[in-house]
Amino acid sequence: MGIAPNVGMNPFPGEDAGVPAGPPPHSPVPQLEATPRRERIGRWFNSIFRLLVTVLGFGILALAALFIIVLAQGAWPSLLKFGPNFLSTSTWDPVHSIFGVVPFVIGTLLTSAIALLIAVPVSLGVAIFLTEQSPTWLSGPLGLVVQLLAAVPSVVYGFWGFIVLVPYMRLSVEPGLQGSVGKVPGLGGVFGGTPVGTDILTSSVILAIMIIPTISSVCRDSLLAVPRHQREAALSLGATKWETTNFAVLRYASSGIIGAIILGLGRALGETMAVTMTIGNADVIPKSLFSQGQTIASLIANEFTSAGPGSIYQGAIIEAALVLFAITILVNVIARLLVGRVLRVEGGS
């Protein structure tokens, strides 16, 4: 006498026999029905979101325009009296109300350029070590330390520079540079003068120390974003570790590295307290790396409280701030052009 099979039961004994068979493994997942009410709510939220992000985007432009308007209003007395001569005059004399921003523009650009020359190779080396050479147990903690150094207040760097770095530069580094590199023909003027410690070179070194963590952190993130197959492809073709890093990794992350350098440059241009404590604060054009000088930021920090409200003196200081703002915008525009060019070259290749 035959036994009728159990309909709806698992036909394979030993595999949950007696349990009703479920739906096929690739059965479609039921979708929520799009009702007119849900569509109206979705369109409403989309409109609100679009309006919100549009207001925030234009709010940034409005904030930048507000900065320019406020600075222009404060600098109006100086703009009326000096005009374009403010950008070509090298005399800063509050007693006789003669003001020119040339010494401070030169000091700002010179210290920032030297800081980049020192910081960029070191920062790239740190980033490459953390991503390509460092063992796993070390890269994490060391990367965290680098990021923490980027958050140290500038006044702490300045205090350390004044207490530790200035005497060391005055007694050891600067006399050594004068006795060695300073004797090379054509470089004597660059390392001329009396080493005093508080000068252009010392402030550049402290700036480099300050921006190294910033550049290193961003470069490290850019290198970590390089796909793993990019490295594996180079190694499979017989490239060495150095060749893989140079041709496959650094070139792939070049746009991010440029952005990191510009970010560090932006911090160097606007740095105030550390530079003020180590540059010497002399209102003159520096003649060598051992000359005392001043940047626009240190000028504002040193002399803004000494100027009377609404005076030509205060207007000149605010106009110097307007010049610094313009330099910062110009640097960011150049950075965007460089990154765009790099991306076009990479896309074309």
C-alpha positions as CSV (number, residue, x, y, z in Angstrom):
1,M,0.0,0.0,0.0
2,G,1.6,3.3,-1.2
3,I,2.1,6.3,1.0
4,A,1.1,9.6,-0.4
5,P,3.7,12.3,-0.2
6,N,3.2,15.2,2.2
7,V,2.4,18.2,0.0
8,G,4.3,21.3,1.0
9,M,6.8,19.3,3.1
10,N,10.6,19.1,2.5
11,P,11.0,16.2,0.1
12,F,14.6,15.6,1.3
13,P,14.7,13.5,4.4
14,G,17.3,14.5,6.9
15,E,17.1,18.2,5.9
16,D,14.4,19.6,8.2
17,A,11.9,16.9,7.2
18,G,8.4,17.9,7.9
19,V,9.1,21.6,7.8
20,P,7.2,23.5,5.1
21,A,9.4,24.5,2.1
22,G,10.1,28.2,2.0
23,P,10.0,30.5,-1.1
24,P,12.6,30.0,-3.8
25,P,16.0,31.5,-2.9
26,H,15.7,34.2,-5.6
27,S,12.2,35.2,-5.1
28,P,11.6,39.0,-5.5
29,V,11.5,41.1,-2.3
30,P,8.1,42.8,-2.1
31,Q,8.4,46.6,-2.7
32,L,6.5,49.3,-0.9
33,E,3.8,50.8,-3.0
34,A,4.4,54.4,-4.0
35,T,1.3,56.2,-3.0
36,P,0.5,59.7,-4.1
37,R,0.8,60.9,-0.4
38,R,4.3,59.4,-0.1
39,E,5.3,61.0,-3.4
40,R,4.1,64.4,-2.3
41,I,6.1,64.1,1.0
42,G,9.2,63.0,-0.9
43,R,9.0,66.0,-3.2
44,W,8.4,68.3,-0.3
45,F,11.5,67.0,1.6
46,N,13.6,67.2,-1.6
47,S,12.6,70.9,-2.1
48,I,13.5,71.7,1.5
49,F,16.8,69.9,1.2
50,R,17.7,71.7,-2.1
51,L,16.8,75.1,-0.6
52,L,18.8,74.4,2.5
53,V,22.0,73.4,0.8
54,T,21.6,76.3,-1.7
55,V,21.3,78.8,1.2
56,L,24.4,77.3,2.8
57,G,26.4,77.5,-0.4
58,F,25.6,81.1,-1.1
59,G,26.0,81.8,2.6
60,I,29.7,81.1,2.3
61,L,30.0,83.5,-0.6
62,A,28.1,86.1,1.4
63,L,30.4,85.6,4.4
64,A,33.5,86.2,2.2
65,A,31.9,89.3,0.7
66,L,31.1,90.5,4.2
67,F,34.7,90.1,5.2
68,I,35.8,92.2,2.2
69,I,33.2,94.9,2.9
70,V,34.1,95.2,6.6
71,L,37.9,95.3,5.9
72,A,37.3,97.9,3.1
73,Q,35.3,100.1,5.4
74,G,38.0,100.0,8.1
75,A,40.7,100.6,5.6
76,W,38.9,103.4,3.8
77,P,41.0,106.3,5.3
78,S,44.2,104.6,4.2
79,L,42.8,103.7,0.8
80,L,41.9,107.4,0.2
81,K,45.2,108.7,1.3
82,F,47.7,106.2,-0.2
83,G,45.8,104.5,-3.0
84,P,48.0,102.0,-5.0
85,N,51.2,103.5,-3.4
86,F,50.4,101.4,-0.3
87,L,51.4,98.3,-2.3
88,S,54.7,99.9,-3.5
89,T,55.9,101.8,-0.4
90,S,58.5,100.2,1.9
91,T,58.3,102.8,4.7
92,W,56.1,102.1,7.8
93,D,56.3,105.2,10.0
94,P,53.3,105.8,12.3
95,V,54.9,109.0,13.6
96,H,54.7,110.8,10.2
97,S,51.7,108.8,9.0
98,I,53.6,107.2,6.1
99,F,52.6,103.6,5.5
100,G,53.6,100.9,3.0
101,V,53.0,97.2,3.1
102,V,56.0,96.0,1.0
103,P,58.2,94.8,4.0
104,F,55.4,92.8,5.4
105,V,54.4,91.2,2.1
106,I,58.0,90.2,1.6
107,G,58.3,88.8,5.1
108,T,55.0,86.8,4.7
109,L,56.0,85.3,1.4
110,L,59.6,84.7,2.4
111,T,58.9,82.9,5.6
112,S,56.1,80.8,4.0
113,A,58.3,79.8,1.1
114,I,61.2,78.7,3.3
115,A,58.8,76.8,5.5
116,L,57.4,74.9,2.5
117,L,60.9,74.1,1.3
118,I,61.6,72.5,4.7
119,A,58.2,71.0,5.4
120,V,57.2,69.4,2.1
121,P,60.0,66.8,1.9
122,V,59.7,65.9,5.5
123,S,55.9,65.6,5.3
124,L,56.1,63.4,2.2
125,G,58.7,61.2,3.9
126,V,56.5,60.8,7.0
127,A,53.4,60.0,4.9
128,I,55.2,57.5,2.7
129,F,56.7,55.8,5.8
130,L,53.3,55.5,7.5
131,T,51.5,54.1,4.4
132,E,54.2,52.1,2.6
133,Q,57.0,51.1,5.0
134,S,55.8,51.2,8.6
135,P,54.7,48.0,10.2
136,T,51.0,47.8,11.1
137,W,51.5,48.0,14.8
138,L,53.4,51.3,14.4
139,S,51.5,53.1,11.6
140,G,48.3,53.5,13.6
141,P,49.8,55.0,16.8
142,L,52.3,57.1,14.9
143,G,49.6,58.5,12.6
144,L,47.5,59.4,15.6
145,V,50.5,61.3,17.1
146,V,51.0,63.2,13.8
147,Q,47.3,64.2,13.8
148,L,47.5,65.3,17.4
149,L,50.5,67.6,16.6
150,A,48.4,69.4,14.0
151,A,46.0,70.4,16.8
152,V,48.6,71.9,19.1
153,P,47.9,75.7,19.6
154,S,50.2,78.0,17.8
155,V,51.1,79.9,20.9
156,V,52.6,76.7,22.3
157,Y,54.8,76.3,19.3
158,G,55.8,79.9,19.6
159,F,56.7,79.6,23.3
160,W,58.7,76.5,22.6
161,G,60.4,78.2,19.7
162,F,61.3,81.3,21.8
163,I,62.6,79.2,24.7
164,V,64.3,76.3,22.9
165,L,64.7,77.1,19.2
166,V,65.9,80.7,19.3
167,P,69.0,80.1,21.5
168,Y,69.9,77.0,19.5
169,M,69.6,78.8,16.2
170,R,71.6,81.8,17.6
171,L,74.5,79.8,19.1
172,S,74.8,76.7,16.8
173,V,72.8,76.6,13.6
174,E,73.2,80.2,12.2
175,P,77.0,80.5,13.0
176,G,77.4,77.1,11.4
177,L,75.5,78.2,8.2
178,Q,77.6,81.3,8.0
179,G,80.8,79.4,8.3
180,S,79.9,76.8,5.7
181,V,77.2,77.6,3.2
182,G,77.7,81.4,3.7
183,K,81.2,81.2,2.2
184,V,79.9,79.8,-1.1
185,P,80.2,82.5,-3.8
186,G,76.8,84.1,-4.3
187,L,75.3,82.9,-1.0
188,G,77.2,85.2,1.3
189,G,74.5,87.8,1.3
190,V,71.7,85.3,2.0
191,F,73.5,84.3,5.2
192,G,74.9,87.7,6.0
193,G,74.4,89.7,9.2
194,T,74.7,89.0,12.8
195,P,72.9,85.8,14.1
196,V,70.4,86.9,16.7
197,G,68.1,84.0,16.8
198,T,64.9,86.0,16.4
199,D,64.9,86.4,12.6
200,I,63.5,85.2,9.3
201,L,65.2,81.8,9.3
202,T,64.0,80.9,12.9
203,S,60.4,82.0,12.2
204,S,60.5,79.9,9.0
205,V,61.7,76.9,10.9
206,I,59.0,77.2,13.5
207,L,56.4,77.6,10.7
208,A,57.8,74.4,9.0
209,I,57.5,72.5,12.3
210,M,53.9,73.7,12.6
211,I,52.7,72.8,9.1
212,I,54.5,69.4,8.9
213,P,51.7,67.6,10.8
214,T,49.0,69.2,8.7
215,I,50.6,68.3,5.3
216,S,51.6,64.8,6.6
217,S,48.1,64.0,7.7
218,V,46.5,65.0,4.4
219,C,49.2,63.3,2.3
220,R,48.8,60.1,4.4
221,D,45.0,60.1,3.7
222,S,45.7,60.7,0.0
223,L,48.1,57.8,-0.2
224,L,45.8,55.5,1.7
225,A,43.1,56.2,-0.8
226,V,45.2,54.8,-3.6
227,P,43.7,51.4,-4.6
228,R,45.6,48.3,-3.6
229,H,45.6,46.9,-7.2
230,Q,47.6,50.0,-8.2
231,R,50.5,48.8,-6.1
232,E,50.0,45.1,-7.0
233,A,50.0,45.9,-10.7
234,A,53.4,47.7,-10.4
235,L,54.9,45.0,-8.3
236,S,53.7,42.3,-10.7
237,L,55.5,44.0,-13.6
238,G,58.8,43.7,-11.6
239,A,58.9,47.2,-10.1
240,T,60.8,47.7,-6.9
241,K,59.2,49.1,-3.7
242,W,60.6,52.5,-4.5
243,E,59.5,52.4,-8.1
244,T,56.0,51.3,-7.0
245,T,55.8,54.2,-4.5
246,N,57.1,56.8,-7.0
247,F,55.3,55.8,-10.2
248,A,52.2,54.0,-9.0
249,V,51.3,55.6,-5.7
250,L,52.6,59.2,-5.6
251,R,51.4,60.0,-9.1
252,Y,48.0,58.6,-8.4
253,A,47.7,60.7,-5.3
254,S,49.3,63.8,-6.8
255,S,46.1,66.0,-6.6
256,G,45.7,65.2,-2.9
257,I,49.3,65.9,-2.2
258,I,49.1,69.3,-4.0
259,G,46.0,70.1,-1.9
260,A,47.9,69.2,1.3
261,I,50.7,71.5,0.3
262,I,48.4,74.4,-0.4
263,L,46.6,73.7,3.0
264,G,49.9,74.0,4.8
265,L,50.8,77.1,2.8
266,G,47.5,78.7,3.9
267,R,48.3,78.1,7.5
268,A,51.8,79.5,7.1
269,L,50.6,82.6,5.5
270,G,48.1,83.4,8.3
271,E,50.1,82.2,11.3
272,T,50.4,84.9,13.9
273,M,51.6,84.1,17.4
274,A,54.5,81.7,16.7
275,V,55.9,84.1,14.1
276,T,55.4,87.1,16.3
277,M,57.4,85.5,19.1
278,T,60.4,84.5,16.8
279,I,60.7,86.9,13.9
280,G,62.0,90.0,15.7
281,N,59.2,92.3,14.6
282,A,61.2,94.9,12.7
283,D,59.3,97.1,10.2
284,V,62.0,96.7,7.5
285,I,62.6,94.7,4.4
286,P,64.8,91.7,5.4
287,K,68.2,91.7,3.7
288,S,69.2,88.2,4.6
289,L,67.8,85.1,6.4
290,F,69.4,86.4,9.6
291,S,67.6,89.7,9.4
292,Q,64.7,90.6,11.7
293,G,61.5,91.3,9.9
294,Q,57.7,91.0,10.2
295,T,54.8,89.4,8.5
296,I,51.4,90.9,7.9
297,A,49.9,88.7,10.6
298,S,52.5,89.7,13.2
299,L,52.1,93.4,12.2
300,I,48.4,93.2,13.0
301,A,49.0,91.4,16.3
302,N,51.7,93.8,17.4
303,E,50.3,97.2,16.4
304,F,46.5,97.0,16.0
305,T,45.8,98.0,19.7
306,S,48.2,100.9,19.4
307,A,46.3,102.6,16.6
308,G,43.5,105.0,17.4
309,P,40.0,104.1,16.1
310,G,39.3,105.7,12.7
311,S,42.9,107.0,12.3
312,I,45.1,106.6,9.3
313,Y,47.3,104.3,11.3
314,Q,44.4,101.9,12.0
315,G,43.2,102.1,8.4
316,A,46.7,101.2,7.2
317,I,46.8,98.1,9.5
318,I,43.3,97.0,8.3
319,E,44.4,97.6,4.7
320,A,47.3,95.3,5.4
321,A,44.8,92.7,6.5
322,L,42.9,93.2,3.3
323,V,46.1,92.6,1.4
324,L,46.6,89.3,3.3
325,F,43.1,88.3,2.5
326,A,43.7,88.9,-1.2
327,I,47.0,86.9,-1.0
328,T,45.1,84.0,0.6
329,I,42.4,84.1,-2.1
330,L,45.0,84.2,-4.8
331,V,46.8,81.2,-3.3
332,N,43.6,79.2,-3.2
333,V,42.7,80.1,-6.9
334,I,46.2,79.0,-8.0
335,A,45.7,75.8,-6.0
336,R,42.4,75.0,-7.7
337,L,44.1,75.6,-11.1
338,L,47.0,73.3,-10.3
339,V,44.7,70.5,-9.0
340,G,42.5,70.9,-12.1
341,R,45.5,70.7,-14.4
342,V,46.8,67.6,-12.6
343,L,43.5,65.9,-12.8
344,R,43.2,66.7,-16.6
345,V,46.7,65.3,-17.2
346,E,45.9,62.1,-15.2
347,G,42.6,61.8,-17.1
348,G,44.4,62.2,-20.5
349,S,47.0,59.6,-19.6
